[in-house]
Amino acid sequence: MVKEEFPLKKVCIICAKGTIEDVYATLVMSNGAVMEGIETKIFFTFFGLDAITKKQMKSLHTGTVGNPAMRMPGGLPFPTLLGILPGVEAGVSSMMKSQMEALDIPPVQEFLEMIEAGGGEVFACKLAMDMFKLKKEDLWDGVKAVLTVGEFYEMCGGLQTQIIFT
């Protein structure tokens, strides 16, 4: 029996969370797809909109409370109660950003520009925009359009498309 192969032609990635780790998961996967020649569309919704909102995109934070994967230096589990102390979230976020900088991982805006330059497209969710009372002018200039979920799914159609929710 001959196995048919259906190479991935398109990815549609949905980012619904605004923490550093969630936004960067979206950006890394999107950039990787673009670099592999895969058509890439990114849909930012709910708190994921922070990644493409001009006022927020430079001040994303790491979630320190309720993050079971968080580790302290040395690999010990991070006590979630520490996350409620003033300055802890800011300190952890600063540490994450400095580690990413040491690895030459670009800031959010630069990452988005790389994805756009490679042919990737960035969209914002109309419902979330309405909920948070945002306007298109509030968003990063590279956002192609503000769409409903249905409009985004319509763009993602096809047998060789993968929809990824981060």
C-alpha positions as CSV (number, residue, x, y, z in Angstrom):
1,M,0.0,0.0,0.0
2,V,1.3,3.4,-0.9
3,K,1.0,6.0,1.8
4,E,-0.1,9.4,0.5
5,E,1.6,12.4,1.9
6,F,-0.1,15.7,2.4
7,P,2.5,18.3,3.3
8,L,1.4,21.1,5.5
9,K,0.7,24.2,3.4
10,K,-0.9,26.6,6.0
11,V,-1.0,27.2,9.7
12,C,-3.5,29.4,11.5
13,I,-2.3,30.1,15.0
14,I,-4.6,31.6,17.7
15,C,-3.0,33.4,20.6
16,A,-5.5,34.0,23.5
17,K,-3.1,34.7,26.4
18,G,-0.9,37.7,27.0
19,T,1.9,36.3,29.1
20,I,5.5,36.3,27.8
21,E,5.6,32.6,27.5
22,D,2.3,32.3,25.6
23,V,3.0,35.2,23.3
24,Y,6.5,33.9,22.5
25,A,5.2,30.4,21.9
26,T,2.9,31.9,19.2
27,L,5.7,34.1,17.7
28,V,8.3,31.2,17.7
29,M,5.9,28.8,16.0
30,S,4.7,31.4,13.5
31,N,8.2,32.4,12.6
32,G,9.3,28.8,12.2
33,A,6.3,28.2,9.9
34,V,7.2,31.3,7.8
35,M,10.8,30.2,7.6
36,E,9.7,26.7,6.3
37,G,7.6,28.4,3.6
38,I,4.3,27.5,5.2
39,E,1.5,30.1,4.8
40,T,1.0,31.6,8.3
41,K,-1.9,33.5,9.7
42,I,-2.0,34.6,13.4
43,F,-5.2,35.6,15.2
44,F,-4.8,37.4,18.5
45,T,-7.8,37.3,20.8
46,F,-8.7,38.2,24.4
47,F,-5.5,38.9,26.4
48,G,-3.4,37.8,23.5
49,L,-4.3,41.2,22.1
50,D,-1.7,42.6,24.5
51,A,1.0,41.3,22.1
52,I,-0.2,43.5,19.3
53,T,-1.5,46.5,21.3
54,K,1.0,49.4,21.0
55,K,0.7,50.3,24.7
56,Q,1.1,46.7,26.0
57,M,3.4,44.9,23.6
58,K,6.6,46.1,25.3
59,S,5.4,45.3,28.9
60,L,4.3,41.7,28.8
61,H,4.8,39.7,32.1
62,T,5.3,36.1,33.1
63,G,2.5,34.6,35.1
64,T,3.9,33.7,38.5
65,V,0.8,32.7,40.3
66,G,-0.7,29.3,39.4
67,N,2.2,28.4,37.0
68,P,3.1,24.8,38.0
69,A,6.0,24.7,35.5
70,M,7.7,27.7,37.1
71,R,11.1,26.8,38.6
72,M,13.6,28.8,40.7
73,P,17.3,28.9,39.8
74,G,18.6,25.4,40.6
75,G,15.4,23.7,39.4
76,L,13.3,23.9,42.6
77,P,9.6,24.4,42.2
78,F,8.6,28.1,42.5
79,P,6.2,28.5,45.4
80,T,3.1,30.0,43.9
81,L,2.5,32.1,47.0
82,L,5.7,34.1,46.3
83,G,4.0,35.3,43.1
84,I,1.6,37.5,45.1
85,L,4.4,39.5,46.8
86,P,4.9,43.0,45.3
87,G,7.7,43.0,42.8
88,V,8.0,39.3,42.3
89,E,6.2,39.1,39.0
90,A,8.2,42.1,37.7
91,G,11.4,40.5,38.8
92,V,10.6,37.2,37.2
93,S,9.5,38.9,34.0
94,S,12.7,40.9,33.9
95,M,14.7,37.8,34.4
96,M,12.9,36.0,31.5
97,K,13.4,39.0,29.2
98,S,17.1,39.2,30.0
99,Q,17.5,35.4,29.4
100,M,15.7,35.8,26.1
101,E,17.9,38.8,25.2
102,A,21.0,36.7,26.0
103,L,19.8,34.2,23.5
104,D,19.2,37.0,20.9
105,I,15.4,36.4,20.9
106,P,13.9,39.6,19.4
107,P,11.4,41.8,21.2
108,V,7.7,41.3,20.3
109,Q,7.5,44.1,17.7
110,E,10.7,43.0,15.9
111,F,9.4,39.3,15.9
112,L,6.1,40.5,14.4
113,E,8.0,42.4,11.8
114,M,10.1,39.4,10.9
115,I,7.0,37.3,10.5
116,E,5.3,39.9,8.4
117,A,8.4,40.3,6.2
118,G,8.4,36.5,5.6
119,G,4.8,36.7,4.4
120,G,2.9,35.9,7.6
121,E,-0.3,37.8,8.4
122,V,-1.5,39.1,11.7
123,F,-5.2,39.6,12.6
124,A,-7.1,40.8,15.7
125,C,-10.3,39.5,17.0
126,K,-13.3,41.8,16.6
127,L,-15.1,40.5,19.7
128,A,-12.1,41.0,22.0
129,M,-11.4,44.4,20.4
130,D,-15.0,45.4,21.2
131,M,-14.8,44.0,24.8
132,F,-11.6,45.9,25.6
133,K,-12.8,49.0,23.7
134,L,-9.8,49.0,21.4
135,K,-9.6,50.5,17.9
136,K,-7.5,49.5,15.0
137,E,-5.3,52.5,15.7
138,D,-4.4,51.1,19.1
139,L,-2.8,48.1,17.4
140,W,0.6,47.4,15.9
141,D,0.6,48.9,12.4
142,G,1.3,45.5,10.8
143,V,-2.1,44.1,11.8
144,K,-3.8,43.3,8.5
145,A,-7.4,43.4,9.7
146,V,-9.8,43.0,12.6
147,L,-11.9,39.9,12.0
148,T,-14.7,37.8,13.5
149,V,-13.8,34.3,14.5
150,G,-15.9,33.0,11.6
151,E,-14.0,35.2,9.1
152,F,-10.7,33.9,10.5
153,Y,-11.7,30.3,10.2
154,E,-12.9,31.0,6.7
155,M,-9.4,32.1,5.8
156,C,-8.0,28.9,7.4
157,G,-10.0,26.5,5.2
158,G,-8.3,23.7,3.3
159,L,-7.3,20.1,3.8
160,Q,-3.6,20.9,4.3
161,T,-4.2,23.5,7.1
162,Q,-3.4,23.1,10.7
163,I,-5.1,25.3,13.3
164,I,-3.0,25.7,16.5
165,F,-4.4,27.3,19.7
166,T,-1.7,28.6,22.1
